[in-house]
């Protein structure tokens, strides 16, 4: 390797480390915001911060019998989605950087991701047996990404259709 290639490699490594450091700082700002929220609401919960796939994941962990924290998830995760957006705004206010942070409360997103993967597998099986298209229910961009990933792993084709709250995934055998 010549000196120019070595420097380029070092630059990429330094850039990746900087991005991880930025994401960790993003997680710290988000955790501070959520801790304040939990204190105001007088709710207990431990906060776990993880950086993976170039994204910060913040989880509020609670005991299984803590029904109060479930109120932060809301019906169909709507309250959780709103809290995630508020947390992203708090990070933006603190850092000046837009955030792609994912917030989970009491394992809701993990459970939802598992059920979405199962629904996607069922839709894939229908498409494989019938050869047609399968329209899934509307879901958030993050949830659609989970479905698209499962479909891609199965070697089928998927796309998002619709606008706003009616945006959904359509699965087919090919383009």
DAQUI-V527296 format. One record per residue. PSI is psi in degrees with one decimal (NA if undefined). OMEGA is omega in whole degrees, 0 to 359 (* if undefined). Layout:
psi:PSI omega:OMEGA
psi:PSI omega:OMEGA
//
This chain:
psi:133.0 omega:178
psi:174.9 omega:185
psi:-37.7 omega:180
psi:-41.9 omega:179
psi:-39.3 omega:179
psi:-45.5 omega:180
psi:-39.2 omega:178
psi:-41.7 omega:178
psi:-43.1 omega:178
psi:-39.3 omega:179
psi:-43.6 omega:179
psi:-44.5 omega:180
psi:-45.0 omega:179
psi:-40.2 omega:180
psi:-43.1 omega:178
psi:-41.8 omega:179
psi:-39.6 omega:179
psi:-43.2 omega:179
psi:-42.7 omega:178
psi:-41.6 omega:178
psi:-43.1 omega:177
psi:-42.4 omega:180
psi:-36.9 omega:177
psi:-40.9 omega:178
psi:-40.6 omega:176
psi:-44.4 omega:179
psi:-39.1 omega:178
psi:-44.7 omega:178
psi:-43.3 omega:180
psi:-42.3 omega:180
psi:-40.7 omega:177
psi:-43.5 omega:180
psi:-47.1 omega:181
psi:-39.3 omega:178
psi:-42.4 omega:178
psi:-43.5 omega:179
psi:-46.1 omega:179
psi:-40.2 omega:178
psi:-45.8 omega:180
psi:-41.4 omega:181
psi:-2.3 omega:182
psi:49.5 omega:178
psi:146.2 omega:177
psi:143.4 omega:176
psi:139.3 omega:175
psi:145.3 omega:182
psi:131.0 omega:179
psi:130.0 omega:179
psi:132.4 omega:179
psi:139.3 omega:175
psi:121.1 omega:176
psi:149.5 omega:180
psi:40.1 omega:178
psi:32.8 omega:181
psi:148.3 omega:177
psi:131.1 omega:177
psi:124.1 omega:180
psi:123.1 omega:181
psi:133.7 omega:173
psi:113.4 omega:183
psi:135.4 omega:180
psi:160.5 omega:177
psi:152.8 omega:184
psi:-29.0 omega:183
psi:5.6 omega:180
psi:90.3 omega:182
psi:-22.8 omega:181
psi:-40.9 omega:182
psi:-24.7 omega:177
psi:-25.4 omega:177
psi:-25.6 omega:178
psi:-12.3 omega:176
psi:-45.1 omega:179
psi:177.4 omega:181
psi:126.1 omega:180
psi:26.1 omega:176
psi:12.4 omega:183
psi:-41.8 omega:179
psi:-39.4 omega:177
psi:-44.3 omega:178
psi:-43.1 omega:180
psi:-42.9 omega:178
psi:-36.7 omega:178
psi:-44.1 omega:179
psi:-41.2 omega:177
psi:-39.6 omega:179
psi:-42.0 omega:177
psi:-40.0 omega:177
psi:-38.2 omega:177
psi:-40.3 omega:177
psi:-43.8 omega:178
psi:-42.9 omega:179
psi:-37.9 omega:182
psi:-37.8 omega:189
psi:-19.8 omega:186
psi:4.8 omega:181
psi:136.4 omega:174
psi:147.2 omega:184
psi:144.1 omega:173
psi:22.6 omega:182
psi:142.7 omega:175
psi:124.7 omega:179
psi:133.1 omega:175
psi:142.5 omega:178
psi:126.1 omega:176
psi:33.1 omega:176
psi:11.7 omega:182
psi:-47.6 omega:183
psi:-36.1 omega:178
psi:-46.4 omega:179
psi:-41.5 omega:180
psi:-41.9 omega:179
psi:-42.7 omega:178
psi:-44.1 omega:181
psi:-34.3 omega:176
psi:-40.1 omega:177
psi:-40.9 omega:179
psi:-44.2 omega:177
psi:-40.0 omega:179
psi:-42.4 omega:179
psi:-39.1 omega:178
psi:-42.9 omega:179
psi:-38.7 omega:178
psi:-44.0 omega:179
psi:-40.4 omega:178
psi:-45.1 omega:180
psi:-42.0 omega:180
psi:-35.8 omega:181
psi:-37.9 omega:183
psi:-27.0 omega:182
psi:3.1 omega:181
psi:-149.9 omega:178
psi:153.7 omega:177
psi:119.6 omega:178
psi:125.3 omega:179
psi:167.8 omega:178
psi:156.2 omega:177
psi:147.5 omega:179
psi:169.2 omega:181
psi:163.3 omega:178
psi:-41.6 omega:180
psi:-42.4 omega:180
psi:-39.8 omega:177
psi:-38.0 omega:179
psi:-41.5 omega:178
psi:-46.2 omega:181
psi:-45.7 omega:179
psi:-40.1 omega:179
psi:-43.3 omega:179
psi:-42.0 omega:180
psi:-43.4 omega:179
psi:-41.4 omega:178
psi:-32.1 omega:181
psi:-6.1 omega:179
psi:17.9 omega:177
psi:-178.6 omega:183
psi:141.0 omega:176
psi:152.0 omega:175
psi:157.9 omega:177
psi:137.2 omega:178
psi:159.9 omega:178
psi:173.8 omega:182
psi:149.5 omega:174
psi:-130.7 omega:184
psi:-9.3 omega:179
psi:7.3 omega:181
psi:131.4 omega:186
psi:170.9 omega:180
psi:137.7 omega:174
psi:127.3 omega:182
psi:134.8 omega:177
psi:169.8 omega:181
psi:-23.5 omega:179
psi:173.4 omega:183
psi:NA omega:*
//
